[in-house]
Amino acid sequence: MKLYISLNHDEIQEQIPYAVVAETMSRSVWNTSKRKRLMKQYFTESEIEAIYRLHRQAYSWYLVKGVPDEVKMTLNTYELWHRLASFCCML
């Protein structure tokens, strides 16, 4: 059984580091061999697939549509957002 959390607009802006993810994954540092090697060390293959989905979502929230009024996500996805943000800051 998966646990889900629901976040409203303000909570998303405060708790989900979508701007960091969108900015970092759009920069040239993202297309380096170093990043690819580190990513394989820090994340599993299934997490890497989810990360690219999160990037599309972050880009949409940050530059296209804006943050939605409400979002439901699993706790694993919530944790992945924060792990990905930490990884982006490390680059």
Contact map, one row per residue, 1 for C-alpha under 8 A:
1110000000000000000000000000000000000000000000000000000000000000000000000000000000000000000
1111000000000000000000000000000000000000000000000000000000000000000000000110000000000000000
1111100000000000000000000000000000000000000000000000000000000000000000000110000000000000000
0111110000000000000000000000000000000000000000000000000000000000000000011110000000000000000
0011111000000000000000000000000000000000000000000000000000000000000000011110000000000000000
0001111100000000000000000000000000000000000000000000000000000000000001111000000000000000000
0000111111110000000000000000000000000000000000000000000000000000000001110000000000000000000
0000011111110000000000000000000000000000000000000000000000000000000111100000000000000000000
0000001111111000000000000000000000000000000000000000000000000000001111000000000000000000000
0000001111111100000000000000000000000000000000000000000000000000000000000000000000000000000
0000001111111111000000000000000000000000000000000000000000000000000000000000000000000000000
0000001111111111000000000000000000000000000000000000000000000000001000100000000000000000000
0000000011111111100000000000000000000000000000000000000000000000001000000000000000000000000
0000000001111111100000000000000000000000000000000000000000000000000000000000000000000000000
0000000000111111100000000000000000000000000000000000000000000000000000000000000000000000000
0000000000111111110000000000000000000000000000000000000000000000000000000000010011000000000
0000000000001111111110000000000000000000000000000000000000000000000000000000000011001000000
0000000000000001111111000000000000000000000000000000000001101100000000000000000010000000000
0000000000000000111111100000000000000000000000000000000001100100000000000000000000000000000
0000000000000000111111110000000000000000000000000000000000000000000000000000000000001001100
0000000000000000111111111000000000000000000000000000001001000000000000000000000000011001000
0000000000000000011111111100000000000000000000000000001001100100000000000000000000000000000
0000000000000000001111111110000000000000000000000000000000000000000000000000000000000000000
0000000000000000000111111110110000000000000000000000000000000000000000000000000000000001000
0000000000000000000011111110110000000000000000000000001000000000000000000000000000000001000
0000000000000000000001111111010000000000000000000000000000000000000000000000000000000000000
0000000000000000000000111111111000000000000000000000000000000000000000000000000000000000000
0000000000000000000000000111111100000000000000000000000000000000000000000000000000000000000
0000000000000000000000011011111100100000000000000000000000000000000000000000000000000000001
0000000000000000000000011111111100100000000000000000000000000000000000000000000000000000000
0000000000000000000000000011111110110000000000000000000000000000000000000000000000000000000
0000000000000000000000000001111111110000000000000000000000000000000000000000000000000000000
0000000000000000000000000000001111111000000000000000000000000000000000000000000000000000000
0000000000000000000000000000000111111100000000000000000000000000000000000000000000000000000
0000000000000000000000000000111111111110000000000000000000000000000000000000000000000000001
0000000000000000000000000000001111111111000000000000000000000000000000000000000000000000000
0000000000000000000000000000000011111111100000000000000000000000000000000000000000000000000
0000000000000000000000000000000001111111110000000000000000000000000000000000000000000000000
0000000000000000000000000000000000111111111000010000000000000000000000000000000000000000000
0000000000000000000000000000000000011111111110000000000000000000000000000000000000000000000
0000000000000000000000000000000000001111111100000000000000000000000000000000000000000000000
0000000000000000000000000000000000000111111100000000000000000000000000000000000000000000000
0000000000000000000000000000000000000011111110110000000000000000000000000000000000000000000
0000000000000000000000000000000000000001111111110000000000000000000000000000000000000000000
0000000000000000000000000000000000000001001111111000000000000000000000000000000000000000000
0000000000000000000000000000000000000000000111111100000000000000000000000000000000000000000
0000000000000000000000000000000000000000001111111110000000000000000000000000000100000000000
0000000000000000000000000000000000000010001111111111000000000000000000000000000000000000000
0000000000000000000000000000000000000000000011111111100000000000000000000000000000000000000
0000000000000000000000000000000000000000000001111111110000000000000000000000000000000000000
0000000000000000000000000000000000000000000000111111111000000000000000000000000100010000000
0000000000000000000000000000000000000000000000011111111100000000000000000000000000000000000
0000000000000000000000000000000000000000000000001111111110000000000000000000000000000000000
0000000000000000000000000000000000000000000000000111111111000000000000000000000010000000000
0000000000000000000011001000000000000000000000000011111111100000000000000000000000000000000
0000000000000000000000000000000000000000000000000001111111110000000000000000000000000000000
0000000000000000000000000000000000000000000000000000111111111000000000000000000000000000000
0000000000000000011011000000000000000000000000000000011111111100000000000000000000000000000
0000000000000000011001000000000000000000000000000000001111111111000000000000000000000000000
0000000000000000000000000000000000000000000000000000000111111111110000000000000000000000000
0000000000000000010000000000000000000000000000000000000011111111111100000000000000000000000
0000000000000000011001000000000000000000000000000000000001111111111000000000000000000000000
0000000000000000000000000000000000000000000000000000000000111111110000000000000000000000000
0000000000000000000000000000000000000000000000000000000000111111110000000000000000000000000
0000000000000000000000000000000000000000000000000000000000011111111000000000000000000000000
0000000000000000000000000000000000000000000000000000000000011111111100000000000000000000000
0000000010011000000000000000000000000000000000000000000000001100111110000000000000000000000
0000000110000000000000000000000000000000000000000000000000001000011111100000000000000000000
0000000110000000000000000000000000000000000000000000000000000000001111100000000000000000000
0000011110000000000000000000000000000000000000000000000000000000000111110000000000000000000
0000011100010000000000000000000000000000000000000000000000000000000111111000000000000000000
0001111000000000000000000000000000000000000000000000000000000000000001111100000000000000000
0001110000000000000000000000000000000000000000000000000000000000000000111110110000000000000
0111100000000000000000000000000000000000000000000000000000000000000000011111110000000000000
0111100000000000000000000000000000000000000000000000000000000000000000001111111000000000000
0000000000000000000000000000000000000000000000000000000000000000000000000111111100000000000
0000000000000000000000000000000000000000000000000000000000000000000000001111111110000000000
0000000000000001000000000000000000000000000000000000000000000000000000001111111111000000000
0000000000000000000000000000000000000000000000000000000000000000000000000011111111100000000
0000000000000000000000000000000000000000000000100010000000000000000000000001111111110000000
0000000000000001110000000000000000000000000000000000010000000000000000000000111111111000000
0000000000000001100000000000000000000000000000000000000000000000000000000000011111111100000
0000000000000000000000000000000000000000000000000000000000000000000000000000001111111110000
0000000000000000000010000000000000000000000000000010000000000000000000000000000111111111000
0000000000000000100110000000000000000000000000000000000000000000000000000000000011111111100
0000000000000000000000000000000000000000000000000000000000000000000000000000000001111111110
0000000000000000000000000000000000000000000000000000000000000000000000000000000000111111111
0000000000000000000110011000000000000000000000000000000000000000000000000000000000011111111
0000000000000000000100000000000000000000000000000000000000000000000000000000000000001111111
0000000000000000000000000000000000000000000000000000000000000000000000000000000000000111111
0000000000000000000000000000100000100000000000000000000000000000000000000000000000000011111
